[in-house]
Amino acid sequence: MSSVTLPVRCDRAAAEAIWPELVAAVGNEATQIDASGVEHVGQAVLQLLVSARRSGGGAHIQASPALREAARLTGLEAELFEENDL
């Protein structure tokens, strides 16, 4: 299983920086995304996470409270997290 760790600040610049790593990690198996340290997340990173969940083998996201709140506010909880993680 491939894994990617997200930075503390996940803004547009971070999205541009992590995009190649996510593309390389996505394959036939689920990708593990460690977002446990995220304190700020913007729309661009949320879009990347949705894409990672829908691609290849999907992705399992270990989310911080800030990421969970951003997902809740944008209506993306069901899209980003496993049903038993909600």
PEMO-V781722 format. One record per run of one state. SS is the DSSP state (@ for helix, = for strand, . for the rest). FROM is the first residue (numbers start at 1). LEN is the number of residues. Records with the same first field share a line. If there is no record, write none. Layout:
# PEMO-V781722
SS = FROM-LEN + FROM-LEN
This chain:
# PEMO-V781722
. = 1-2 + 6-3 + 11-1 + 26-5 + 36-4 + 42-1 + 55-4 + 64-1 + 75-2 + 81-2 + 86-1
= = 3-3 + 9-2 + 31-5 + 40-2 + 59-5
@ = 12-14 + 43-12 + 65-10 + 77-4 + 83-3
